[in-house]
Amino acid sequence: MHLSRFNEDSIVMNLRRHAQFLARTIFVKDNDVDKAARTLNRILNSEGIFQQYRLTRYFERPTRTRRRINYERCKAIYDEDMTRKIKLLTRTVREEAYPGCS
């Protein structure tokens, strides 16, 4: 996209009028479309758009949905617990170097 006929002020004023779209607006600088596409993919991935697309692309039977949701819940609990344990063991300042091994 060639922006030579626009000045910087008009672009900024346009963005202010459309502030709700600012987070999803990707500018193509110096005709570098690949970089803009990577940026767009990163934004869509962080917002969960790709995951939602993959889930709704095909029909998911209700039993599979329940199993997937239960698995996601258990995995979140497990990941949280493991993160807490790893933080406990890797902290640098503690009274005992190896808790429970004295």
DSSP file (Angstrom, degrees, kcal/mol; ACC not computed):
  #  RESIDUE AA STRUCTURE BP1 BP2  ACC     N-H-->O    O-->H-N    N-H-->O    O-->H-N    TCO  KAPPA ALPHA  PHI   PSI    X-CA   Y-CA   Z-CA
    1    1 A M              0   0    0      0, 0.0     2,-0.6     0, 0.0    30,-0.4   0.000 360.0 360.0 360.0 129.5    0.0    0.0    0.0
    2    2 A H        +     0   0    0      1,-0.1     3,-0.3    28,-0.1    27,-0.1  -0.848 360.0 178.8-100.8 119.7    1.5    3.3   -1.0
    3    3 A L    >   +     0   0    0     -2,-0.6     3,-0.8     1,-0.2    -1,-0.1  -0.018  42.7 117.0-109.0  28.5    0.8    6.1    1.4
    4    4 A S  T 3  S+     0   0    0      1,-0.2    -1,-0.2     3,-0.0    -2,-0.0   0.821  73.9  54.6 -70.3 -28.6    2.6    9.0   -0.3
    5    5 A R  T 3  S+     0   0    0     -3,-0.3     2,-0.4     2,-0.1    -1,-0.2   0.634  99.4  74.5 -80.9 -11.0   -0.5   11.1   -0.8
    6    6 A F  S <  S-     0   0    0     -3,-0.8     2,-0.2     4,-0.0    -3,-0.0  -0.787  73.0-144.8 -98.5 142.2   -1.4   11.0    2.9
    7    7 A N     >  -     0   0    0     -2,-0.4     4,-1.4     1,-0.1     3,-0.3  -0.616  29.1-105.6 -97.9 168.8    0.4   13.0    5.5
    8    8 A E  H  > S+     0   0    0      1,-0.2     4,-2.1    -2,-0.2     5,-0.2   0.851 116.1  56.4 -62.0 -37.5    1.2   11.8    9.0
    9    9 A D  H  > S+     0   0    0      1,-0.2     4,-2.5     2,-0.2    -1,-0.2   0.885 104.4  51.3 -66.3 -39.2   -1.5   14.0   10.6
   10   10 A S  H  > S+     0   0    0     -3,-0.3     4,-2.1     1,-0.2    -1,-0.2   0.872 110.0  50.1 -67.2 -34.4   -4.3   12.7    8.5
   11   11 A I  H  X S+     0   0    0     -4,-1.4     4,-2.2     2,-0.2    -2,-0.2   0.923 111.6  47.8 -67.7 -43.5   -3.4    9.1    9.4
   12   12 A V  H  X S+     0   0    0     -4,-2.1     4,-1.9     2,-0.2    -2,-0.2   0.907 112.6  48.7 -64.3 -41.7   -3.3    9.9   13.1
   13   13 A M  H  X S+     0   0    0     -4,-2.5     4,-1.8     1,-0.2    -1,-0.2   0.891 110.2  52.2 -65.4 -38.4   -6.7   11.7   13.0
   14   14 A N  H  X S+     0   0    0     -4,-2.1     4,-1.3     1,-0.2    -1,-0.2   0.907 108.7  50.0 -62.4 -41.7   -8.2    8.8   11.1
   15   15 A L  H  < S+     0   0    0     -4,-2.2    -1,-0.2     1,-0.2    -2,-0.2   0.857 106.8  55.0 -66.9 -34.7   -7.0    6.4   13.8
   16   16 A R  H >< S+     0   0    0     -4,-1.9     3,-0.8     1,-0.2    -1,-0.2   0.891 107.3  50.1 -65.3 -37.2   -8.4    8.6   16.5
   17   17 A R  H 3< S+     0   0    0     -4,-1.8    -1,-0.2     1,-0.3    -2,-0.2   0.810 118.4  39.1 -69.8 -28.0  -11.8    8.4   14.9
   18   18 A H  T >< S+     0   0    0     -4,-1.3     3,-1.2     1,-0.2     4,-0.3  -0.420  71.2 145.3-117.6  55.9  -11.6    4.6   14.6
   19   19 A A  G X   +     0   0    0     -3,-0.8     3,-1.3     1,-0.3     4,-0.4   0.803  65.2  64.6 -66.1 -29.2  -10.0    3.8   17.9
   20   20 A Q  G 3  S+     0   0    0      1,-0.3    -1,-0.3    -3,-0.2     3,-0.2   0.751 105.6  45.4 -68.1 -20.8  -11.9    0.6   18.3
   21   21 A F  G X  S+     0   0    0     -3,-1.2     3,-0.7    -6,-0.2    -1,-0.3   0.403  85.7  95.8 -98.0   1.7  -10.0   -0.8   15.3
   22   22 A L  G X  S+     0   0    0     -3,-1.3     3,-1.2    -4,-0.3    -1,-0.2   0.873  79.5  54.5 -63.0 -38.7   -6.6    0.4   16.3
   23   23 A A  G 3  S+     0   0    0     -4,-0.4    -1,-0.3     1,-0.3    -2,-0.1   0.772 114.4  41.1 -67.9 -24.6   -5.5   -2.9   17.9
   24   24 A R  G <  S+     0   0    0     -3,-0.7     2,-0.5    -4,-0.1    -1,-0.3   0.235  89.1 109.8-107.4  13.4   -6.3   -4.8   14.8
   25   25 A T    <   -     0   0    0     -3,-1.2     2,-0.5    -4,-0.2    -3,-0.0  -0.797  46.7-169.5 -94.5 126.0   -4.9   -2.3   12.3
   26   26 A I        -     0   0    0     -2,-0.5     2,-0.4     2,-0.0    10,-0.1  -0.965   7.9-152.3-117.6 123.3   -1.7   -3.4   10.5
   27   27 A F        -     0   0    0     -2,-0.5     2,-0.7     9,-0.0    -2,-0.0  -0.778  10.1-139.0 -94.0 138.4    0.2   -0.9    8.4
   28   28 A V        -     0   0    0     -2,-0.4     2,-0.4     8,-0.0     3,-0.3  -0.873  22.9-163.5 -95.8 113.9    2.3   -2.1    5.5
   29   29 A K    >   -     0   0    0     -2,-0.7     3,-1.6     3,-0.3     6,-0.1  -0.844  67.1  -7.0-103.4 134.8    5.6   -0.2    5.5
   30   30 A D  T 3  S-     0   0    0     -2,-0.4    -1,-0.2     1,-0.3     3,-0.1   0.820 121.1 -68.8  54.5  36.6    7.9   -0.1    2.5
   31   31 A N  T 3  S+     0   0    0    -30,-0.4     2,-1.2    -3,-0.3    -1,-0.3   0.801  89.8 149.8  54.7  33.1    5.7   -2.7    0.7
   32   32 A D    <>  +     0   0    0     -3,-1.6     4,-1.4     1,-0.2    -3,-0.3  -0.684   9.5 163.2 -96.0  80.9    6.8   -5.4    3.2
   33   33 A V  H  >  +     0   0    0     -2,-1.2     4,-2.5     1,-0.2    -1,-0.2   0.825  68.1  60.6 -71.0 -32.8    3.7   -7.5    3.1
   34   34 A D  H  > S+     0   0    0      1,-0.2     4,-2.3     2,-0.2    -1,-0.2   0.915 105.4  47.2 -62.7 -43.0    5.4  -10.5    4.7
   35   35 A K  H  > S+     0   0    0      1,-0.2     4,-2.2     2,-0.2    -1,-0.2   0.898 112.4  50.0 -65.7 -39.6    6.2   -8.6    7.8
   36   36 A A  H  X S+     0   0    0     -4,-1.4     4,-2.5     2,-0.2    -2,-0.2   0.887 110.1  50.9 -65.4 -38.4    2.7   -7.3    8.0
   37   37 A A  H  X S+     0   0    0     -4,-2.5     4,-2.6     2,-0.2    -2,-0.2   0.900 109.7  49.9 -66.5 -40.1    1.3  -10.8    7.6
   38   38 A R  H  X S+     0   0    0     -4,-2.3     4,-2.2     2,-0.2    -2,-0.2   0.907 111.4  49.2 -63.6 -40.6    3.5  -12.1   10.4
   39   39 A T  H  X S+     0   0    0     -4,-2.2     4,-2.2     2,-0.2    -2,-0.2   0.924 111.7  48.5 -63.2 -44.2    2.3   -9.3   12.6
   40   40 A L  H  X S+     0   0    0     -4,-2.5     4,-2.7     1,-0.2     5,-0.2   0.915 110.9  50.5 -62.7 -43.3   -1.3  -10.0   11.8
   41   41 A N  H  X S+     0   0    0     -4,-2.6     4,-2.3     1,-0.2    -1,-0.2   0.889 109.7  51.0 -61.9 -39.2   -0.9  -13.7   12.5
   42   42 A R  H  X S+     0   0    0     -4,-2.2     4,-2.3     2,-0.2    -1,-0.2   0.909 111.8  47.0 -65.1 -41.4    0.8  -13.0   15.8
   43   43 A I  H  X S+     0   0    0     -4,-2.2     4,-1.7     2,-0.2    -2,-0.2   0.936 113.8  47.2 -65.0 -46.6   -2.1  -10.7   16.9
   44   44 A L  H  <>S+     0   0    0     -4,-2.7     5,-2.2     1,-0.2     6,-0.7   0.870 113.0  49.8 -64.2 -36.2   -4.8  -13.2   15.8
   45   45 A N  H ><5S+     0   0    0     -4,-2.3     3,-0.8    -5,-0.2    -1,-0.2   0.904 109.7  49.9 -68.6 -41.6   -2.9  -16.0   17.5
   46   46 A S  H 3<5S+     0   0    0     -4,-2.3    -1,-0.2     1,-0.2    -2,-0.2   0.806 110.5  50.7 -69.6 -27.2   -2.6  -14.1   20.8
   47   47 A E  T 3<5S-     0   0    0     -4,-1.7    -1,-0.2    -5,-0.2    -2,-0.2   0.542 114.2-117.3 -85.4  -6.8   -6.3  -13.2   20.7
   48   48 A G  T <>5S+     0   0    0     -3,-0.8     4,-2.0    -4,-0.5    -3,-0.2   0.653  74.0 131.5  83.7  15.5   -7.3  -16.9   20.2
   49   49 A I  H  ><S+     0   0    0     -5,-2.2     4,-2.3     2,-0.2    -4,-0.2   0.919  73.0  48.5 -68.2 -42.6   -8.9  -16.3   16.8
   50   50 A F  H  > S+     0   0    0     -6,-0.7     4,-2.6     2,-0.2    -1,-0.2   0.909 111.2  50.1 -64.0 -41.7   -7.0  -19.2   15.2
   51   51 A Q  H  > S+     0   0    0      1,-0.2     4,-2.0     2,-0.2    -1,-0.2   0.916 111.2  48.7 -63.6 -42.1   -7.9  -21.6   18.0
   52   52 A Q  H  X S+     0   0    0     -4,-2.0     4,-1.9     1,-0.2    -1,-0.2   0.886 111.0  51.3 -64.4 -37.9  -11.6  -20.6   17.8
   53   53 A Y  H  X S+     0   0    0     -4,-2.3     4,-0.9     1,-0.2    -2,-0.2   0.927 109.4  49.3 -63.8 -44.9  -11.5  -21.2   14.0
   54   54 A R  H  < S+     0   0    0     -4,-2.6     4,-0.5     1,-0.2     3,-0.3   0.869 112.1  49.1 -63.2 -35.9   -9.9  -24.6   14.4
   55   55 A L  H  < S+     0   0    0     -4,-2.0     3,-0.2     1,-0.2    -1,-0.2   0.850 117.6  39.0 -72.6 -33.4  -12.6  -25.6   16.9
   56   56 A T  H  < S+     0   0    0     -4,-1.9    -1,-0.2     1,-0.2    -2,-0.2   0.389  90.3  89.4 -99.8   4.0  -15.5  -24.4   14.8
   57   57 A R  S  < S+     0   0    0     -4,-0.9     2,-0.3    -3,-0.3    -1,-0.2   0.906  99.3  23.5 -66.6 -40.4  -14.3  -25.6   11.4
   58   58 A Y  S    S-     0   0    0     -4,-0.5     2,-0.2    -3,-0.2    -1,-0.1  -0.851  97.6 -91.7-121.7 158.9  -15.9  -29.0   11.9
   59   59 A F        -     0   0    0     -2,-0.3     2,-0.6     1,-0.0    -3,-0.1  -0.511  37.1-152.2 -69.8 134.3  -18.8  -30.2   14.0
   60   60 A E        -     0   0    0     -2,-0.2     5,-0.1    -5,-0.0    -1,-0.0  -0.944  16.9-124.3-111.4 122.7  -17.7  -31.4   17.3
   61   61 A R     >  -     0   0    0     -2,-0.6     4,-2.3     1,-0.1     3,-0.2  -0.280  23.8-115.1 -63.3 150.6  -19.9  -34.0   18.9
   62   62 A P  H  > S+     0   0    0      0, 0.0     4,-2.4     0, 0.0     5,-0.2   0.845 115.6  53.1 -57.9 -35.9  -21.2  -33.1   22.4
   63   63 A T  H  > S+     0   0    0      1,-0.2     4,-2.4     2,-0.2     5,-0.2   0.917 110.0  47.9 -67.1 -40.3  -19.3  -36.0   24.1
   64   64 A R  H  > S+     0   0    0     -3,-0.2     4,-2.7     2,-0.2    -1,-0.2   0.884 110.0  53.4 -64.3 -38.0  -16.1  -34.8   22.4
   65   65 A T  H  X S+     0   0    0     -4,-2.3     4,-2.6     2,-0.2     5,-0.2   0.934 110.0  46.9 -61.9 -46.1  -16.8  -31.3   23.6
   66   66 A R  H  X S+     0   0    0     -4,-2.4     4,-2.6     1,-0.2     5,-0.2   0.915 113.3  48.6 -62.8 -42.8  -17.2  -32.4   27.2
   67   67 A R  H  X S+     0   0    0     -4,-2.4     4,-2.4     2,-0.2    -2,-0.2   0.913 112.6  48.3 -63.8 -41.7  -14.1  -34.5   27.1
   68   68 A R  H  X S+     0   0    0     -4,-2.7     4,-2.6     2,-0.2    -2,-0.2   0.921 112.8  47.5 -65.0 -43.7  -12.1  -31.6   25.6
   69   69 A I  H  X S+     0   0    0     -4,-2.6     4,-2.2     2,-0.2    -2,-0.2   0.913 113.1  48.4 -65.8 -42.2  -13.4  -29.1   28.1
   70   70 A N  H  X S+     0   0    0     -4,-2.6     4,-2.5    -5,-0.2    -1,-0.2   0.901 112.0  50.0 -63.6 -39.9  -12.6  -31.5   31.0
   71   71 A Y  H  X S+     0   0    0     -4,-2.4     4,-2.7    -5,-0.2    -2,-0.2   0.924 110.1  50.2 -63.6 -43.9   -9.2  -32.1   29.6
   72   72 A E  H  X S+     0   0    0     -4,-2.6     4,-2.1     2,-0.2    -2,-0.2   0.885 111.1  49.4 -62.8 -38.9   -8.5  -28.4   29.3
   73   73 A R  H  X S+     0   0    0     -4,-2.2     4,-2.2     2,-0.2    -1,-0.2   0.944 112.9  46.1 -64.3 -47.6   -9.6  -27.8   32.9
   74   74 A C  H  X S+     0   0    0     -4,-2.5     4,-2.6     1,-0.2    -2,-0.2   0.901 112.8  50.7 -62.8 -40.4   -7.4  -30.6   34.3
   75   75 A K  H  X S+     0   0    0     -4,-2.7     4,-3.0     2,-0.2    -1,-0.2   0.891 109.0  51.0 -64.9 -39.4   -4.5  -29.4   32.2
   76   76 A A  H  X S+     0   0    0     -4,-2.1     4,-2.2     2,-0.2    -1,-0.2   0.908 112.0  47.0 -64.2 -41.6   -4.9  -25.8   33.5
   77   77 A I  H  X S+     0   0    0     -4,-2.2     4,-2.3     2,-0.2    -2,-0.2   0.927 114.5  47.2 -64.8 -44.5   -5.0  -27.1   37.1
   78   78 A Y  H  X S+     0   0    0     -4,-2.6     4,-2.8     2,-0.2     5,-0.2   0.931 112.5  48.8 -62.3 -46.9   -1.9  -29.3   36.5
   79   79 A D  H  X S+     0   0    0     -4,-3.0     4,-2.3     1,-0.2    -1,-0.2   0.897 111.7  49.3 -62.0 -40.5    0.0  -26.5   34.8
   80   80 A E  H  X S+     0   0    0     -4,-2.2     4,-2.1    -5,-0.2    -1,-0.2   0.915 112.5  47.7 -64.3 -42.4   -0.8  -24.0   37.6
   81   81 A D  H  X S+     0   0    0     -4,-2.3     4,-2.3     2,-0.2    -2,-0.2   0.918 113.1  47.5 -65.3 -43.9    0.3  -26.5   40.2
   82   82 A M  H  X S+     0   0    0     -4,-2.8     4,-2.7     2,-0.2     5,-0.2   0.886 110.4  52.3 -66.2 -38.0    3.6  -27.4   38.4
   83   83 A T  H  X S+     0   0    0     -4,-2.3     4,-2.4    -5,-0.2    -1,-0.2   0.913 110.2  49.0 -62.6 -41.9    4.4  -23.7   37.9
   84   84 A R  H  X S+     0   0    0     -4,-2.1     4,-1.9     2,-0.2    -2,-0.2   0.911 112.7  47.3 -63.9 -42.6    3.9  -23.1   41.6
   85   85 A K  H  X S+     0   0    0     -4,-2.3     4,-2.3     2,-0.2    -2,-0.2   0.900 111.8  49.8 -66.3 -40.9    6.1  -26.0   42.5
   86   86 A I  H  X S+     0   0    0     -4,-2.7     4,-2.2     1,-0.2    -2,-0.2   0.913 110.3  50.2 -65.7 -41.8    8.8  -25.0   40.1
   87   87 A K  H  X S+     0   0    0     -4,-2.4     4,-0.6     1,-0.2    -1,-0.2   0.883 110.4  51.5 -62.4 -37.0    8.8  -21.4   41.4
   88   88 A L  H  < S+     0   0    0     -4,-1.9     3,-0.5     1,-0.2    -2,-0.2   0.919 114.7  41.5 -65.1 -43.2    9.1  -22.8   45.0
   89   89 A L  H  < S+     0   0    0     -4,-2.3    -2,-0.2     1,-0.2    -1,-0.2   0.787 115.8  48.1 -77.8 -27.2   12.1  -24.9   44.1
   90   90 A T  H  < S+     0   0    0     -4,-2.2    -1,-0.2    -5,-0.2    -2,-0.2   0.427  79.3 118.0 -96.4   2.6   13.9  -22.4   41.9
   91   91 A R     <  -     0   0    0     -4,-0.6     3,-0.1    -3,-0.5    -3,-0.0  -0.415  55.2-149.0 -68.3 148.2   13.7  -19.4   44.2
   92   92 A T  S    S+     0   0    0      1,-0.2     2,-0.8    -2,-0.1    -1,-0.1   0.784  76.5  62.7 -93.2 -29.3   17.1  -18.2   45.3
   93   93 A V        +     0   0    0      4,-0.0     2,-0.3     0, 0.0    -1,-0.2  -0.859  66.7 127.0-105.8 108.1   16.5  -16.8   48.8
   94   94 A R        -     0   0    0     -2,-0.8     3,-0.0     1,-0.1     0, 0.0  -0.985  60.6-120.6-153.8 158.5   15.3  -19.4   51.3
   95   95 A E  S    S+     0   0    0     -2,-0.3     2,-0.4     1,-0.1    -1,-0.1   0.959 101.2  40.4 -66.8 -52.5   16.3  -20.7   54.7
   96   96 A E  S    S-     0   0    0      1,-0.1    -1,-0.1    -3,-0.1     6,-0.0  -0.822  70.4-149.0 -99.4 135.0   16.9  -24.3   53.8
   97   97 A A  S    S+     0   0    0     -2,-0.4    -1,-0.1     1,-0.3    -2,-0.1   0.900  97.1  24.4 -67.3 -39.1   18.6  -25.0   50.5
   98   98 A Y  S >  S-     0   0    0     -3,-0.1     3,-1.7     3,-0.0    -1,-0.3  -0.871  89.7-139.9-127.4  96.8   16.7  -28.3   50.2
   99   99 A P  T 3  S+     0   0    0      0, 0.0    -2,-0.0     0, 0.0   -10,-0.0  -0.300  84.7  13.6 -61.2 135.9   13.4  -28.2   52.1
  100  100 A G  T 3  S+     0   0    0      1,-0.0     0, 0.0     2,-0.0     0, 0.0   0.480 104.4  93.0  82.3   3.8   12.6  -31.5   53.9
  101  101 A C    <         0   0    0     -3,-1.7    -1,-0.0     1,-0.1    -4,-0.0  -0.214 360.0 360.0-120.4  41.2   16.1  -32.9   53.5
  102  102 A S              0   0    0     -6,-0.0    -1,-0.1     0, 0.0    -2,-0.0   0.482 360.0 360.0-101.4 360.0   17.7  -31.9   56.7
